[in-house]
Amino acid sequence: MRPLVADIDLDALRHNYQLACRCAPKSRSVAVIKADAYGHGALACAQALERDAPAFAVACIEEAITLRQGGVTTPIVLLEGIFSADELALVDVHGFWIAVHSQWQIDALLAATPSQPIPVWLKVDSGMHRLGFAIEEAAAIWRKLSAAPNVTALHLMSHFATADLQDSRYFNQQMARLQGLANELDAPLCLANSPATLAWPVAHGDWNRPGVMLYGSDPLEVANDITQQLQPVMTLRSEVIAMRELEEGEPVGYSGRWRAPRRSRIAVVACGYGDGYDRHARDGTPVLVNGQRCAIAGKVSMDMLTVDVTDVPDAVIGSEVVLWGRASNGVILPVDEVARYCDTISYTLLTGVLPRAPRRYHGRSA
Ligand SMILES: Cc1ncc(COP(=O)(O)O)c(C=O)c1O
């Protein structure tokens, strides 16, 4: 069998979730498990968190129904709400909570005849300029929804554009707009994503919405004491399937991007962009071979990548290779570090791992 697997440590997931809760002891934390739990498998992650998390968040009703069909009974909030009015019938049947960000969603909600009122999170645009009502119009909409018989558990929701940055100016502007509105309406709040959960207690609301930190990735521009306690959940693991000895100057892989600067040993690893590993990985991108840091040498191919193991004499066919996560000897290669070498963020690497890399679940929660 091809040796590539994505090992998922469900105990680490629970540890990270509990850390998010400890960051914000006065809030409840909805565990964001959209996009198949950032590539980790939404159903398995929901089952692992079910005892702790009072609610889950997904992007759309399809993701929520998959969880219900898997037996998850915890409340689930649809972060983008409904995509068409007929989804409201399913929202009602399954007891989902919905965000509303557009007037047509409100019209559909008020015209519907659900069997019971639907919990609603009113999304306001405090500066992200993606989804939500303008701050200036939000108060009137809030009052209308508060009075609507179809609506219950109304919350104000917003999303931060820069909570990950050290420069707090734009975050403070968003926060000031939200605080003004929240004071006027005396509204319960749901604002904080992972970076705001980790770094901005002022943004902690009745609910927070941590996502990427649950999977062990540090979203902050500059790590802090708490992010250093995060544990990697996914380990993308494979093996060396062939070894090459190269003379100085000989190239490796497509277009010969990497040339041996000395006599070199190259390990060929079963993992490529056809598995979701980022083809933009530069020469020098770190990889663990037998738990030792090595560097990618040459362009990533569809099914394979190549690593300079000249300084790892015990690297042989069958040696363990960790693309990110925790090696068998305990050494950790953070997905955030790999992302920097690929000019991307951990979110794209984690959500990008394809089904071709089977998920294998571990931990007491598995
Ligand atoms: C509306 C909303 N809330 C929360 C999150 C979670 O963000 P993060 O993964 O940065 O914690 C996201 C993620 O994209 C989101 O879109």
The ligand as a Tripos MOL2 file, in Angstrom:
@<TRIPOS>MOLECULE
LIG
   16    16     1     0     0
SMALL
NO_CHARGES

@<TRIPOS>ATOM
      1 C1        -17.2890   33.6680   10.0060 C.3       1 LIG1
      2 C2        -16.1040   32.9010   10.5140 C.ar      1 LIG1
      3 N1        -15.9970   32.7180   11.8290 N.ar      1 LIG1
      4 C3        -14.9420   32.0320   12.3520 C.ar      1 LIG1
      5 C4        -13.9810   31.4940   11.5380 C.ar      1 LIG1
      6 C5        -12.8180   30.7650   12.1580 C.3       1 LIG1
      7 O1        -11.6390   31.4790   11.8940 O.3       1 LIG1
      8 P1        -10.2330   30.9130   12.3640 P.3       1 LIG1
      9 O2        -10.0290   29.6340   11.6430 O.co2     1 LIG1
     10 O3         -9.2520   31.9610   11.9470 O.co2     1 LIG1
     11 O4        -10.3400   30.7370   13.8200 O.co2     1 LIG1
     12 C6        -14.0630   31.6720   10.1640 C.ar      1 LIG1
     13 C7        -13.0310   31.1170    9.2910 C.2       1 LIG1
     14 O5        -12.8040   31.4160    8.1720 O.2       1 LIG1
     15 C8        -15.1740   32.3970    9.6320 C.ar      1 LIG1
     16 O6        -15.3090   32.5930    8.3120 O.3       1 LIG1
@<TRIPOS>BOND
     1     1     2 1
     2     2     3 ar
     3     2    15 ar
     4     3     4 ar
     5     4     5 ar
     6     5     6 1
     7     5    12 ar
     8     6     7 1
     9     7     8 1
    10     8     9 2
    11     8    10 1
    12     8    11 1
    13    12    13 1
    14    12    15 ar
    15    13    14 2
    16    15    16 1
@<TRIPOS>SUBSTRUCTURE
     1 LIG1         1 GROUP 0 **** ****
